[in-house]
């Protein structure tokens, strides 16, 4: 019985990822999620409380993939930028959920690992003068996220500039890594 309920719960989560990525929380429909999961609405409410609870569970799961799924090597911030770009391009649904989260989440999403460990790594690299301290760790990490997601389909601006960005991904990746390198490169010693 436990296996069946866990399998049903997983199907609901998978269907919810698709629904929320496509429609956000306001436009998502529990009926469509239940149908896609081959389940019923009552089980969704039983497992997650309500649509907002399901949305929160999906966000925690998918945002964890984005924040924890791409490690930041202590000595390779540029490599991290390239890896995050690759992740963003390979996971358009996660990027759409992040966009919806920014639009619809009224407060920080509880249960998602913070960026603190990455900020600490950048700060340590700044302390050891491997990364410039001209920008704060928060600015560096946020800028990396912004430029790495500029070309995903859910980013209106990038997709307008190049509707076929996936074909040019290698060129964009190279440019992003180079840009991050210029941003973090320490000033030459006098």
N, C-alpha and C positions, 0 to 999 in steps of 0.2 A: 504494500500500500504506500509506504514512504517513497519508494522509487517512482511510482506513478505520479504522486503529488509533486515530487521534485521535477520530473520530466514536464509536467503540465506547467509548473511555475516557470521553468526555463523557456518553454514555448511562448508563454505570455510575454516574458521579457524580450525575447527575440522579435516578436510581433510588435511590441511597444517601441523598440528602438526604431524600427522602420516607420511606424506611424508618427512618433514624435519628431523624428528627423524630417519627415515630410511636412507635417502640419503644425509643429509646436504644441504647447499644452492647450492653448485656446482652441485650436482647430482639430486636435486629435479627438477621435471618437472611440469610446470604450467598446461599442458594438463592433467596430471594424477590427479592433485588437482581438476581441474574443473570437470573431470569425476566423481571422488569420491564424490564431493560435489553436484552432479547433477545440475551443473551450467554451465556457459560458461566463457571462458578466458577473454572476455571483461569486465565482472563484477569484476573479480579479479583485473584487471588493474584500473577499475573505483574506487573500494573501497580502494585499497592499493598502487596504482601507478605503481609498478613493483614487480618482484619476491623478490627483496631485501627489499622492503617496507613490503611485506607480511611476510617475514622471521623476520624482526624486530618486527612486531606486535605480531607474535607467540612467539618470545623470551621474549618480555616484559610480555606477559600474563603468560607464563610458568615459567619464572625465578621469577616472583612475587610469584607464588605458592611455589617455593622452598625457597625463602628468607623470605617471610612474612608468609607463611603457617605453619611454625613451630616456635612458639614463644619460646623465651629464658627466662625462669623464672629467676628472679634476683638471687635467692638463690639455683638454681639447674642446674648448667652447665652440670653435669653428666646426669641428666634427659633429658636435651636438646639433648645431644649426642645420647641417646637411641631413642628419638622421631625423630631425623633427620635420623638415620639409618632406622627406620621403614618407614619413608616417602620415602627414597631413594629406598628401596626394593619394596615398593608398587607402585612406579611411575617410571618404567624403561624408559618410553618415555621422561619424564622430564630430567632424568639423561643423556639420549642420546643427547637431545637438548643442555644441558649444555656442554657436551663433544664437540659437533659440534661448539658451540659458542666459546669455547676455541681454536678450530682449525681454525675457519673461520672469527670470528668477528675481524675487524681490529682496533677497539677501544672499550672502555667501552660502554655498551648498554644503551643509553639514555632512561629514562623513567622507569628504574628498580630501586626500592627502594634500597638504599645502605645498607650495613651492619653496618652503623654507630651506629644505636641504640643498636645493639647487642654488638658492640665493647665498647660502653659507659657502658653497663651493666657489662661487664667483667671488665672494668677498675674500676668501682665503687666497685665491689666485691673484687678487688685487694686492693683498698684503705681501705676497711673495714677489710682486712686481711682474708676474707673468701676464697679467691683464691690466690694462690701464684703469686708473681710478678717476678718469675724466667724467665717467657716468656712473651713477649708482647701480648696484646689482639689480635692483628692481627695474630700472630703466633698461638695462642690458637684456634681462630675461624677457621683459614685455616686448621689446623691440624685436628680439629673435622670434617670438611667437607671432607678432604681427607680420613680419616679412615672410615667414615660412608659410603662413596661411593666405597670403595675398593672391595666390593663383588657384586656390581650390575653387570648385564650382559654386560653393555657397557664398563666396566673396563676390559681391556684385561688381565691384570696381575692376578687379583683376580679370574676371570673366568677360567683361565688356571690352577690355583692352586686347585680350587674346582668348577668344572663345575655344580655341583648341590648345590650351596651355599644357595639357598632358603630353602632347606631341613634343613640346619644347621643354619638358621638365628638366632634362639634363642641363640645358643652358641656364634655366632659372636657378637650379640648385647651385651651379658653379658661381653664379652672380651673387646669390645669397651668402654662400660661404665666404666669398671675397669681401662682400660688404661687412659682414660680421667681423672678419679679420681686421678690416680697416678701423672699425669701431672700437675694438678691444686692444689693438696693438699698443703696447706701451710707447710713450714718447722716447725718442732717442736720448741717451744720457748726454748731458752737456760736457 
